[in-house]
């Protein structure tokens, strides 16, 4: 794979629609840009617009570039994230994402 640079804050992302069963309220839109994918690693840019959705998480580390969200983990903590925050999600965690301002993050997924 060649070496390259992507402007993470402004890169054009491809639509990655949520399953309707994941939408709790609003009309959240999700998009992404895959930077690197192997059998054991996935790295990319992900964006979620204002609204509320649910997800079952994977082992992930992320860095928020822009926006703000509340991530409620069923049976666990409620996380407040914004620009510059680094988060860790555990595989199998059931999460509700309430996105207050369009959220863009860099993610690294293991496994």
Buried (B, 14 or more C-beta within 10 A) or exposed (E): EEEEEEEBEEEEBEEBEBEEEBBEEEEBBBBBBEBEEEEEEBBBBBBBBBBBBBBEBBBBBBBBBBBBBBBBBEEEEEBEBEBEBEBEBEEEBEBBBBBEEBBBBBBBBEE
